[in-house]
Amino acid sequence: MEETQTTRTNGPPITKDAIEKSIRRIKNSKAVGPNEIPIEILKLMAENHLDITEELFIAYCLFNLFSEELFKEVLYDIIEGISINGRPDNNFRYADGTVLVADSKDGRQILVNLTMQACENYGITLHTRKTKVLIVSKNNIDDRKTYADGTPLER
């Protein structure tokens, strides 16, 4: 199958093959994200005759594809994070959210800065009012501030 690309002004190109692959994965009861969660909720909605508009369905697919590519491009080679099977993992996505994981204050700020820069490059706004920071440590951490565009994030 020939791969065609959609022309867009912001963000990475989304290919027809990528969209078709996502739709096939959904038909096989898999979410399009990396976690392979069954999409039983969509089946239940269909069984109960609840309408899902085509636009909503496509937006859901494209959001997952887009966020997967964005974080793969920005954070994949960053060593910051926690080690799982010998490889650092620094971001986990669920529904419409993302968790960034760092093992130091500087690492946390680096991940936030890289994410902010990527969002800016793709024309996405990170909502600083909705963004939270959780610090888990056995030690007392004095300086807990993390900033996004100069705005301190809520703890």
Secondary structure, 3 states (H helix, E strand, C coil): CCCCECCCCCCCCCEHHHHHHHHHHHHCCCCCCCCCCCCHHHHHHHHCCCCCCHHHHHHHHHHHHHHHHHHHHHHCCCCCCEEECCEEECEEEECCEEEECCCCHHHHHHHHHHHHHHHHHHCCCCCCCCCECCCCCCCCCCCCCCEECCEECEC
